[in-house]
Amino acid sequence: MYIDTHAHLQFESFDADFESVIQRAIKHHIDAILTIGTDVASSERAIALAKKFAIVFAAVGIHPNDAADAGEQDFSSIKKLAGGEKVMAIGEVGLDYYRLYTPKDKQEEALRRQIAIAHSLKLPLIIHDREAHEDILNILNEENADDVGGVFHSFSGDIGFLESILAKNYHVSFTGPVTFKNVNYNKLIASVPLEQLLLETDSPFLAPVPFRGKRNEPAYVRYIAEKIAQIKGITVEKLAQATSANARNLFQLKDV
């Protein structure tokens, strides 16, 4: 019924009970989970999990916050990993200007190099964008990233930026904060066409109400789906059907 298009199941917070997390996901009608790399080591672990569990698929990439020390060998490794079985996307890649753990020029270089990998393998991008809207849009345009497409995960821009990326046929997903009482995503969510919307948890981060402040996990995607369906004025079943179809098409999830 649901597809969680963004989780980090290879992170250590899942080490103690990973199989229970997967079983809860299956129990709550999760058909597939994409577990997303943030550097070479976590990308390798994502692939290992995808090989072990039928509902898990992987994305490989170097996160902007992990790009400071990324060298030639790292990008070569990502490209090699990206050609592997059950690797469905390049990500998590992008720009993050919130705390600048990585200088802007290094972030930009990493993003451009990974867009090139996506082009070479015809894989979509999973895009991280935090307080870098103008720069990331410019880079995507310059590198013709629209040709491979992708998703702006955990969308954090304003309505103008949303309209810009929707016009270029990118997908958009939202996370647990859509359920928070002190946050209003209504206008943004209402503006996203159903055919460009995806569901995600960003586990283990950003758990929705009623689990706010606790570890997030894929089984909780239904709480995000229920809130988005409410905002859009449709049933959660219709939302799940549409977003799962979108995920299957974007990530080429066959037989899911």
Secondary structure, DSSP 8 states (H G I E B T S, - for coil): -EEEEEE-TTSGGGTTTHHHHHHHHHHTTEEEEEEE-SSHHHHHHHHHHHHH-TTEEEEE---GGG-TT--HHHHHHHHHHHTSTTEEEEEEEEEE-SS-SS-HHHHHHHHHHHHHHHHHHT--EEEEEES-HHHHHHHHHHTTGGGT-EEE-S----HHHHHHHHHTT-EEEE-GGGG-TT---HHHHHHS-GGGEEE---BTSS--TTSTTS---GGGHHHHHHHHHHHHTS-HHHHHHHHHHHHHHHHT-TT-
